[in-house]
Amino acid sequence: MPLALLTLTIAQLFDLGTFVRMVEWHGSAAEVNPLVHGLLVDFGLPFVAVVKVVALSLVVAVIAVLAGRAPTGLGRLAGIVVAIAIVGGLVGGWSNARVIL
């Protein structure tokens, strides 16, 4: 599980890093997620970055709790959440990178 959580964190930070670069180069209009766009316009880039890190911490904590309850069958759910979070980070980072390039 530690390797899975490390991979998840790297994928999500890839998304955050490419997001920051995209916004620096193309402005807030480049963000297509209406929730993130609204936060960006209303509160600025540092706030969005903090929200991303807090959300990442919450997801990792939930996965740790689920994985700790593996005998009850929640270990598989933890694996599913990890997989979705990794794919989400990679897709988000890739879409941001496409805008940058």
C-alpha positions as CSV (number, residue, x, y, z in Angstrom):
1,M,0.0,0.0,0.0
2,P,2.8,2.5,0.6
3,L,3.9,2.3,-3.0
4,A,0.3,2.8,-4.2
5,L,-0.1,5.9,-2.0
6,L,3.2,7.2,-3.3
7,T,2.1,6.7,-6.9
8,L,-1.2,8.3,-6.2
9,T,0.5,11.4,-4.6
10,I,2.9,11.7,-7.6
11,A,0.0,11.5,-10.1
12,Q,-1.9,14.2,-8.2
13,L,1.1,16.4,-7.9
14,F,1.7,16.0,-11.6
15,D,-1.8,17.3,-12.1
16,L,-1.2,20.2,-9.7
17,G,2.2,21.1,-11.3
18,T,0.8,21.1,-14.8
19,F,-2.2,23.1,-13.7
20,V,-0.1,25.8,-12.2
21,R,2.0,26.1,-15.3
22,M,-1.1,26.1,-17.5
23,V,-2.7,28.9,-15.5
24,E,0.6,30.9,-15.5
25,W,0.9,30.7,-19.3
26,H,-2.8,30.7,-20.5
27,G,-4.7,32.3,-17.6
28,S,-7.7,31.1,-15.7
29,A,-9.8,30.7,-18.8
30,A,-7.8,27.6,-19.7
31,E,-9.3,25.7,-16.8
32,V,-12.4,23.8,-17.9
33,N,-13.5,22.5,-14.5
34,P,-16.1,25.0,-13.4
35,L,-15.5,24.4,-9.7
36,V,-11.8,24.9,-10.0
37,H,-12.2,27.8,-12.3
38,G,-14.5,29.5,-9.8
39,L,-12.1,28.9,-7.0
40,L,-9.3,30.2,-9.1
41,V,-11.1,33.4,-10.1
42,D,-12.5,34.1,-6.6
43,F,-9.5,33.2,-4.4
44,G,-6.4,32.9,-6.6
45,L,-3.9,30.2,-7.5
46,P,-2.4,29.7,-4.0
47,F,-5.8,28.9,-2.5
48,V,-6.5,26.3,-5.3
49,A,-3.1,24.7,-4.6
50,V,-3.8,24.5,-0.9
51,V,-7.3,23.0,-1.6
52,K,-5.7,20.4,-3.9
53,V,-3.2,19.4,-1.2
54,V,-5.9,19.2,1.5
55,A,-8.1,17.1,-0.8
56,L,-5.1,14.8,-1.6
57,S,-4.5,14.4,2.2
58,L,-8.1,13.6,2.8
59,V,-8.1,10.9,0.0
60,V,-4.9,9.4,1.4
61,A,-6.4,9.3,4.9
62,V,-9.6,7.6,3.7
63,I,-7.6,5.0,1.8
64,A,-5.4,4.3,4.9
65,V,-8.6,3.8,7.0
66,L,-10.1,1.5,4.3
67,A,-6.9,-0.5,3.9
68,G,-6.6,-0.9,7.6
69,R,-10.0,-2.6,7.6
70,A,-8.9,-5.1,4.9
71,P,-10.3,-8.2,6.7
72,T,-13.8,-6.6,6.5
73,G,-13.6,-6.4,2.7
74,L,-12.8,-2.7,2.5
75,G,-9.2,-3.4,1.3
76,R,-10.5,-4.0,-2.2
77,L,-12.5,-0.7,-2.0
78,A,-9.2,1.0,-0.9
79,G,-7.5,-0.4,-4.1
80,I,-10.4,0.9,-6.2
81,V,-10.1,4.4,-4.7
82,V,-6.3,4.4,-5.3
83,A,-6.7,3.4,-8.9
84,I,-9.3,6.1,-9.6
85,A,-7.2,8.7,-7.9
86,I,-4.1,7.7,-9.9
87,V,-6.0,7.7,-13.2
88,G,-7.6,11.1,-12.3
89,G,-4.3,12.7,-11.6
90,L,-2.7,11.3,-14.8
91,V,-5.7,12.4,-16.9
92,G,-5.8,15.8,-15.3
93,G,-2.0,16.3,-15.7
94,W,-2.1,15.1,-19.3
95,S,-5.0,17.4,-20.3
96,N,-3.2,20.3,-18.7
97,A,0.0,19.4,-20.5
98,R,-1.8,19.3,-23.8
99,V,-3.0,22.9,-23.2
100,I,0.5,24.0,-22.3
101,L,2.0,22.4,-25.4
